[in-house]
Amino acid sequence: MDYNVNNIIKLTNSIYRCNQAFIDEKFQKYGLTAGSYSYLMVLNKKPGISQNEISKELSVDKAMSARTIKKLIELGYVEKIENENDVRCFKLYITENGKKIVPDIKKVIDDWIEILLKGNSKENVEKGIQFLKSVLNNGNSWRKTQGEEVNKV
C-alpha cells in the first residue's frame, strides 16, 4: 500500500480539532460543547428515546451519554421521565428551553459546513463523502471484530 496513512490520520484529527474549536466557541453561550449539542438534535427528532438508544444513535459509550445527559438536564435543555413500561429505563425529552436553541444550533452547523466546503465543487464533496464513508465502514468493521457495537453510516 502506497498511501500516506499518517497524512490521512493527521488530516482527520486536524479537522476534528477545528470542528471542536468552532463548535465549542459558538455554543459556549448555551453551555454546550461539540460533544453535547448532538444530543439535543437527536432528542429533537426522536423524543422519548432512552439513554441506551441515544448512545447507539451517536456511537458513544453509555458513561459518556450519562454524563452529557446529566449536564443537559442541569442546563434545563433535557428532562428525564420514568418509563411506565420499565421503571429502570427513563425516556428523554428536549425541553422548551432546548427547543428554543435548536434553530441556532442548526444555523451554526450550516455556517460551519459552508466554511468547510468553501471552494469545493459538489462532485468533489460527494467523492470526499464517499471516501470517508468507506474509511469509516472499514474502521467499524475492525471495531466489530473487537466486540464493539457500531452504527452504520
C-alpha positions in Angstrom: 0.0 0.0 0.0 1.5 3.3 -1.1 -0.9 5.6 0.7 0.5 8.1 3.2 -1.7 6.8 6.1 -0.1 9.1 8.6 -1.3 12.0 6.5 -4.9 10.7 6.4 -4.8 10.3 10.2 -3.2 13.8 10.7 -5.8 15.4 8.4 -8.8 13.8 10.1 -7.5 14.6 13.5 -6.9 18.2 12.5 -10.4 18.5 11.0 -11.8 17.1 14.2 -10.0 19.6 16.3 -11.1 22.5 14.1 -14.6 21.3 14.4 -14.4 21.1 18.2 -12.9 24.6 18.4 -15.5 26.2 16.2 -18.5 24.4 17.8 -17.2 25.0 21.4 -16.8 28.7 20.7 -20.2 29.2 19.1 -22.1 27.1 21.7 -20.3 28.4 24.8 -23.1 30.9 25.4 -25.5 28.0 25.8 -23.2 25.9 28.0 -22.9 23.4 25.2 -19.9 21.7 23.6 -19.0 19.9 20.4 -19.8 16.7 22.4 -23.2 17.8 23.7 -25.2 19.6 21.1 -25.8 16.5 19.1 -27.9 15.0 22.0 -30.3 17.9 21.6 -30.5 17.3 17.9 -31.3 13.6 18.3 -33.9 14.4 21.0 -35.5 17.0 18.9 -36.0 14.3 16.2 -36.7 11.4 18.4 -38.5 12.5 21.6 -38.8 9.9 24.3 -35.9 7.7 23.4 -33.8 6.0 26.1 -30.3 6.8 27.2 -29.1 3.5 25.6 -30.8 4.4 22.3 -29.2 7.8 22.2 -25.8 6.2 23.0 -26.3 3.9 20.0 -27.6 6.7 17.8 -24.5 8.9 18.5 -22.0 6.0 18.6 -20.8 6.9 22.1 -20.4 4.8 25.3 -23.1 4.7 27.9 -21.0 6.5 30.5 -20.4 9.4 28.2 -24.1 9.7 27.5 -24.9 9.6 31.2 -22.5 12.5 31.9 -23.7 14.5 29.0 -27.4 14.0 29.7 -26.9 14.9 33.3 -25.3 18.2 32.2 -28.1 18.9 29.7 -30.7 18.3 32.5 -28.8 20.7 34.7 -28.8 23.3 31.9 -32.6 22.9 31.5 -32.4 21.5 28.0 -33.4 17.9 28.7 -35.8 16.1 31.0 -36.0 12.5 32.1 -39.4 10.9 32.5 -39.9 7.5 34.0 -40.9 4.9 31.5 -44.3 3.4 32.6 -43.4 0.1 30.9 -39.9 -0.2 32.5 -39.2 1.7 35.7 -35.4 1.0 35.2 -35.4 2.9 32.0 -36.2 6.6 31.5 -37.5 8.4 28.4 -35.6 11.5 27.4 -37.2 14.7 26.1 -35.9 18.0 24.9 -37.5 20.8 27.0 -39.0 24.1 25.7 -35.7 25.8 26.5 -33.9 23.2 24.5 -36.3 23.6 21.6 -35.7 27.3 21.6 -32.0 26.9 20.8 -32.3 24.2 18.1 -32.7 26.8 15.3 -29.5 28.5 16.5 -27.7 25.1 16.6 -28.8 24.3 13.1 -27.6 27.7 11.9 -24.2 27.3 13.4 -23.8 23.8 11.9 -24.9 25.1 8.5 -22.4 28.0 8.7 -19.6 25.6 9.7 -20.4 23.3 6.8 -20.3 26.2 4.4 -16.9 27.3 5.8 -15.6 23.7 5.4 -16.9 23.2 1.9 -15.8 26.6 0.5 -14.2 26.4 -2.9 -15.1 22.7 -3.5 -17.4 21.5 -6.2 -20.4 19.4 -5.5 -18.7 16.5 -7.2 -15.6 16.9 -5.1 -17.7 17.0 -1.9 -19.6 13.9 -2.9 -16.4 12.0 -3.7 -15.0 13.0 -0.3 -18.1 11.9 1.5 -18.0 8.5 -0.3 -14.3 8.1 0.6 -14.9 9.0 4.3 -17.9 6.6 4.5 -15.7 3.8 3.1 -12.9 4.6 5.6 -15.5 4.7 8.5 -17.0 1.4 7.4 -13.6 -0.2 7.4 -13.0 1.2 10.9 -16.3 0.0 12.1 -15.6 -3.5 10.6 -12.5 -3.6 12.8 -14.4 -2.5 15.8 -16.9 -5.3 15.3 -14.0 -7.8 15.4 -13.3 -6.3 18.9 -16.8 -6.9 20.0 -17.9 -3.3 19.9 -21.4 -2.2 18.8 -21.2 0.2 15.8 -23.8 2.1 13.8 -23.8 2.1 10.0 -23.5 5.4 8.2 
